[in-house]
Amino acid sequence: MAAENIAVTEHLVLRPMASGDAPALAAYRSDPVQARYQSWETPYPVDSAQALIAEMREVRFAQPGSWLQVAIESAGRLI
């Protein structure tokens, strides 16, 4: 996946996940409320988040049969 931002507005940036997002992604996926209807276990380790981010770097946008994890950033923070 290219490193360019996908969309930028006044308040949000939609961009590819970066290795620095791993702690925030792990925290999000470790939240039982977020994980309740998902396929991942809690707590979600940072190394699993890093592996997912690395995997997503290889996915091409709008590739049939695949999904893409992107970052939504507001005020410099992953949300």
Secondary structure, DSSP 8 states (H G I E B T S, - for coil): --SS-SEE-SS-EEEE--GGGHHHHHHHHH-HHHHTTSS--SS--HHHHHHHHHHHTT--TT-TT----EEEEETTEE-
